Every structure is written in C-alpha cells, then in structure tokens.
Amino acid sequence: MNDTYNYFKILFFGRLRDFSKNIKNEIPVSDEIKCVEDVILYLDTLNPHLGKELRKPFTLVSVNKNLVKTDFPIVGGEEVAFLPPVTGG
C-alpha cells in the first residue's frame, strides 16, 4: 500500500531552512489541514520562530511547484514549499 497521500511534503528554501532544522519534511494529513494557512498554523505550533518567518509579507509559498496564496486548498500527497523573500540587483 502506498501511503504517499497520508502526508504533505514540506520544503524550506534559503534562510527558512535555518528556522526549520528540527522540522520533518513530511507532516501527516489531518482533518485540520485543508489549506496552506493550516500548514503554517501547524508549523507554528512546532516552532513559533518559523511560523513568524512564514507569515512575513514577502515569503512565497508554492504547491506542486506553482505559486499560490495561503488560502489555497491542499490534499494529501502534495508538496508545499516555502521560499524566503529575495533581492536582486
């Protein structure tokens, strides 16, 4: 039996990776997690410093490699990635 759909794959890039060192890259699917904001709430309970960083206005989030807003609905097996603000010149 494939249990891929029982988890969300979570990825952190750039400096967000520093805040997520003790966070597993998979979180279990639950009735409480229906959208990206729910993932952020869950991660905030594990690490409030990470939660604060994920809520910063220019932090980007993608689901299955597509940029989305935090109210985007998710289902088990999907990849949720958080990208820090970037600067260029």
C-alpha positions, 0 to 999 in steps of 0.5 A: 500500500502506498501511503504517499497521500497520508502526508504533505511534503514540506520544503524550506528554501534559503534562510527558512531552512535555518528556522526549520532544522528540527522540522520533518519534511513530511507532516501527516494529513489531518482533518485540520489541514485543508489549506496552506494557512493550516500548514503554517498554523501547524508549523507554528505550533512546532516552532513559533520562530518559523511560523513568524518567518512564514507569515512575513509579507514577502515569503512565497509559498508554492504547491506542486511547484506553482505559486499560490496564496495561503488560502489555497486548498491542499490534499494529501500527497502534495508538496508545499514549499516555502521560499524566503523573500529575495533581492536582486540587483 
